[in-house]
Amino acid sequence: MGDKYRILSVNPGSTTTKVALYEDEELIMQETINHSNEDLAPYETLADQFSFRKDTILKLLEEKGIELESLKAVSCRGGDLGPLDSGTYKINSEMVEVSKAAGWHASNLGPVIGEDLSKTLDIPAFIVDPCCVDEMEDVARISGWPELPRRSIFHPLNQKAISRKVAADMGTNYEDVNFVVAHMGGGISIGAHKKGKIIDVNIGETGLFTPERGYPPAYSLVTLCFSGNYTQEEIMKKMMGQGGLYAYLGTKDAREVEKMIEEGNEEAESVYKAMAYQVSKNIGAVAAALQGKIDAVVLTGGLAYSEMFTGWIKEYVEYLAPVKIHPGEKELEALALGALRVVRGEEEPLEYSKPSEKKI
């Protein structure tokens, strides 16, 4: 029997840090560290949270009795690093610098935490399928404004992991099927998966809103931006964090919304149904990118736990293909398995260098 490899997976979120320990393919420990508003209030920027987040991870490992010397690699979620190929990348200093400058999303903390743990523990650190994986076909990039092409920014880590599982359950390979995959959580992204590549993705499109994000019609948005009533930061917060369900109902928690509906709140039902309707419309739009040749529509992410929400979507889209529902996400597992393939020598890690320009 060969050596066993212990891989630490780290997935930073806006108010959580998810951590898992795998020994080869076996899950040993998985925890979600919750960060309250009070915890994060002292930190002016996302980058300022680095030491706090790292210390919470180390404290968790100590509490669980996990010896740091037993770890063979750390694998972290990656953020907006520019358009990249799918795969496992070794974290390097250039990636860390780009991540520090990348901005608002907590996934950008992943490479920073990974590099520090790598140096401290003298083990390799990786990211796997970061949110900027770009396999889009050229026709999908053209937006109508040459200076503002459509970008591939979404949830490829979970979309690909779930797609491989669904394909295996169907007795086939991910590279041999076409799926429309909707990742539905705090953010919602819908990908067209064609024979192992995500050729188009629908995120940030007009009308598609989420528990905390909203993307209004562009003309109205421009008018609001120049009204003098809002700063740029305020507009961005309305779009990312204070939009969607939260803007209408004052909560980002779909479970609370469903409780409102059960208590007879007609506005909550109307808004919640509208979110399912918009997801369904965008599934239909993405299906067109596959010319209707679809083996399955896959619903995943936290919202996929809701029978109410997925039931409404099924009513709209099940004519396209069988609907497969896989609640939650496999991101921590996908991070561990990506790193495991590299440390076992089954796959060569990709080398990161900042793209000189955006794909178009």
N, C-alpha and C positions, 0 to 999 in steps of 0.2 A: 504494500500500500504506500502511495506517495505521501508527501507532506500535505498537511491541511493548512489552508490559508484563511486567516481571520481578516475580514474586510470591514472597516467602519464606514457606514454610509451617513452622509449629512445633507439634509435638505432644509435650508433656511426659508421660512415664509414670513409674511408681513408681521404676524403676531405669534409665530411658533418657530421652533427649531425641531425638526423631526430627525431622530437618530436611530440607526439600527446597526446591529452587529451580526454578520453572517460568518459562519465557518463553512467554507466552500459554498454549496447551495443551501445549506441549512440555516434557518433563522434562529439565532440564539437570544436576541433581545431586540425589542423595538419600543421606543418611547416617544411621546410628543411633549416637548417642553413648551409650556404656554408662557407668553410674555405679556403682562398687563400693560395698560397705558401708563401706569405709574412706573413700571420697570423701564420703559423706553423713553419716558419724558425727558430724562437728563441728556439725551443724545440728540444733538441738533440735526445731524445728517445720518443717513444709513451707514456710511463708512465708519462713523463714530461708534457704532454698536459692535464693532468687531471684537474687541477684547471681552466685552460683556457676554456675547454669544459664545465665544470660545470657552470662557470660564464655566458657563453653564453646562457645556458638553463634558468638560473634564470632571466637573462635580458629579454629573450623572454617572460617568464611568466609574468613578471612585465609589459612589453609593452602591453600584451594582457589583462591585468587587471584580471589575475587569482590569487586568493588568495591562498597562500600556505596552509593555514589552512583547505582549502576545500578538499585537497587531502587525499585519504584513503590508497593509496599504490602507489609504483613506480615499474615498470616492465621494465627490460633492456635486451638487447641482450647479450648473453653470448658467450665466446670464447673457446679457446682450454683448457679445464679443465680435459682432460682424457676421456676415453670411458664411457659414461653415458647412462642410460635409458632415454627414452622420457618422458617429463613431465615438471611440474613447480617446481622449486627449490627455497627455501628461501636462500637469500644471507647471507653468514656467513663469519667470518674472514678468515677461511682457503681458501674459494673460492677466496677471494680478494687477498690473498698472492700468490696463484697459478696464478691468472690472471695477476698480476704485473710482474711475471717472465716469462709469456708465450710468449711474443715477438711481432712479427711484425703486426698482424692483429688488426684493430681498435676495433673489437668486444670485445677484452680483456679489453677495458676501461669500458665496461658496468657494471660489478659487482663493480668496484671501484667507479664509479659515483653513482650507486644505494646505496651502503653502506653509502656514505657520506650524500646523501639526506635523507636516512632512519634515520640516527642519528640526522640530523638537524631538521627534521620535525616530528620525533617520529612516523613514520609509517613503515609498513613492506615493504621490497624490495625483488623482485623476478627476476629470469631469467626463460625463457621458451624455451624448445627445442634448447639448444645451438648447435653450429656447430659441436660438438663432439658426438652428439647422435649416439649410436652404436647399431644397430639391425641386423648387418650383420651375415649371416650364416657362419659357420666355414670354409666351402670350399672356400668362397670368400676371406678369409684372407691370404691364402697361396700364396706367391709372387715368390718363387724360391730361396729366401734368408731367412733362418730361423731367422736371426737377424733383418730383415727388413720386417715384415708382412705388408700387405696392411691395411691402416687405414681408418676409417670412419670419414672424415673431409669434410663437404659440407654445404648445405643450408637447413637443415631439417625444420627450422621454417617456411619458405615460402613454401617449398615443401608440407609439411603436411597441412598447412592452405589452400592452393589452392586445394589440393586433396580432402579435406573435402567439399569444395565448389562445385567442379566438380561432386563429388559423389551425393551431395544433388540435384544438377541440373538434374542429371540422375535419380532421384527418388530412390536412394539407400543410403547405408551407406559406409563410407570409409573402414570399417572393412570387407566389403563384396565384394570388387572389387580388381582387379589388374591393376595398372597403370605403365607406364613408364613416368616419369616426368623430363623434362629438365628445370632447372633454368638457365636463360641466361642473365647475366649482365656483370659486370667487371670480375667476375669469372663465370665459367660454371660448373654445376654439374648435373649429370643424374642419377636418382635413380630408382631402381626396387621396387615398392610398392606392397607388397603381403599381402592382407587381413589386412591392417592397420599397417604393419611393413615394413621398408625399408631394404630389405635383402641384397642388394648390391648397391654400388654407384661407378660411374665411374668419377673420378676427378684426375687431375694430370697425366693422362695417356699419353703415347707417342703419339704425333700427334695432340691431342686435344688442340687447342689454343683459346684464348679469346681476347677481345679488348685490354687487357694489360698483358696477361700471355701467356707463351709458354713453352711447354714441349718437347724438342727435343729427338731424339733417344739416349738411355742411353750410348751406346758405344761412340758416338761422344761427348756427354756431358762430360764423364769422361776424354776423351782426351783433351778437351778444359780446363777442370779444372786443369789439370796437365801440361798445356802448359807453365805456368809461365807468361802468359800475363794478367791474371785476379786474383783479390783477391776473397775470398769467398763471401764477401759482394757484389762485382761487379757481380758475377755469379748469386747470388740470385736476384739482381735487374733486371738482364736480364730476369730471369724466371718470376718474380713477380713484375710487374710494368712497365717494359720496353720491354716486349715481345709482341707476338701476333700482332694485327693490328698496334699497335704503332711502333713496330720494322720495319715493312714493309712500313708504310704509314705516320708515324709521328703524328698520332692522335689516341686517344682512343674512340672518339665519332663516333658511327655508322652513325649518321646523316650527319656528314661531309664526311664520306666514300661514302654514297649514293649520295651526291652532286657531289663528284668526278666522280662517275660512270655516272651520268646524263650528265656530261660535257665531257664524252668520255674517261675517264682515264681507259685504259684496265688493267693496273696492279692492280688498286683498285678493279675492278670487279673480277679479277682472285683470289685475296687474300680473298675477302669477300665471294666469292662462296666456296673457300676452307674451310673457317671456318664453313659454313653451311654444307658442305660435311662431315667434321670431327664430327660435332654434330650428324649428321644423322648416321654415322657409329657407333658412340658410343651408340646411341639409339638402333640400331640393336644388339649391343653386350649385352646391358642390357636386351633387350627383351629375349635373350637366357636364362638369369637367371630365367625368368618366364615361360620357356619352350613354349614361344609363346602364352600363355594363357593371353591375354591382353584385357581389356575392353576399354582402351583409351590411346593414347599418348597425354600428356599434355605439352604445351609449355608456359612458364611463364618467368617473369623477364623483364627488360627494353628492351632487344632485341626483345621481342615478340610483341612490338608495330610496328615493321617493317614488312610490307606486303611483301616486297622483300625478306627479310631473311627467314621469316616463310614459304613463298611460295616455296622457294628452298627446305627447309627441308620436307615440305609436299610431294613434288614430289618423294622424296626418301623413306619416311617411311609410307605413308598413307595406303600401302598394309597391314601393321601390324594390324592396328585398327583405328577407327575414331580419328582424330586429333582435340583436344580441345585447343583453344588459349585463354589464360588469361594474357594479358599484365600487366606489373608492378609487385608489390609484396604486400602481405598482412601481412608483418612482424609486423608493429606497431599494427594492429588490433589483430593479434595472441598473441602478448605480453600482451595486455590489457585483452583479454578474458581469457588467462591462469591465470592471477592474479585474475581476477574477480571470477572465479570458486572457488578459494581458500578463498578469503575474504567473500564470500557468504556461505562458509561452505559446498559447493557441492563436494569439492575435497581436499584431504590432501596434503600439500606441501611435496615434497621429501627433504630429508636432505642430503646436500652435504658433502662428505669426499673424499679427494684425492684418486683415485684408486691406489692400491699398485703396480699394474703392468698392462701392456696393455693386452687387450684380444687377444688371439691367438688360 
